[in-house]
């Protein structure tokens, strides 16, 4: 193993393996969204591409593709902040789906599984396996905001369940 490869290795996956996983996940996400659009989601394309689920998945996909094409040492602070934003947005998608919408039968279960379960988990794991460099650490403020949103949504759901 070359010295550069050993330096690039982080955690359980080498940087090259992580980059391949990112590319495959991005391709899977684009395939799911493309299939959903081609099959006709029952709304106009303008409406479909305004859904937060679709927007957050496209943004997360863009960040995964960037990570697949560029080595970790080439990422700027701005890119690290965008990666963090992608994690917050896609986690919001997954959590809101689980808390509020998971009881409805999806039209295409495999598309639903990719967009609402796999992508939030995969993008979060990507962040954990390849965190920002130490001097670019992101504050926990965004996480606190997401947790507040989840608590509010859960409270609203419980209030509506009892008829308030």
Rosetta blueprint (number, residue, H / E / L):
1 X L
2 X L
3 X H
4 X H
5 X H
6 X H
7 X H
8 X H
9 X L
10 X E
11 X L
12 X L
13 X E
14 X L
15 X H
16 X H
17 X H
18 X H
19 X H
20 X H
21 X H
22 X H
23 X H
24 X H
25 X H
26 X H
27 X H
28 X H
29 X H
30 X H
31 X H
32 X H
33 X H
34 X H
35 X H
36 X H
37 X H
38 X H
39 X H
40 X L
41 X L
42 X L
43 X L
44 X L
45 X H
46 X H
47 X H
48 X H
49 X L
50 X L
51 X L
52 X H
53 X H
54 X H
55 X H
56 X H
57 X H
58 X H
59 X H
60 X H
61 X H
62 X H
63 X H
64 X H
65 X H
66 X H
67 X H
68 X H
69 X H
70 X L
71 X L
72 X H
73 X H
74 X H
75 X L
76 X L
77 X H
78 X H
79 X H
80 X H
81 X H
82 X H
83 X H
84 X H
85 X H
86 X H
87 X H
88 X H
89 X H
90 X H
91 X H
92 X H
93 X H
94 X H
95 X H
96 X H
97 X H
98 X H
99 X H
100 X H
101 X H
102 X L
103 X L
104 X L
105 X L
106 X L
107 X L
108 X L
109 X H
110 X H
111 X H
112 X H
113 X H
114 X H
115 X H
116 X H
117 X H
118 X H
119 X H
120 X H
121 X H
122 X H
123 X H
124 X H
125 X H
126 X H
127 X H
128 X H
129 X H
130 X L
131 X L
132 X L
133 X L
134 X H
135 X H
136 X H
137 X L
138 X L
139 X L
140 X L
141 X H
142 X H
143 X H
144 X H
145 X H
146 X H
147 X H
148 X H
149 X H
150 X H
151 X H
152 X H
153 X H
154 X H
155 X H
156 X H
157 X H
158 X H
159 X H
160 X H
161 X H
162 X L
163 X L
164 X L
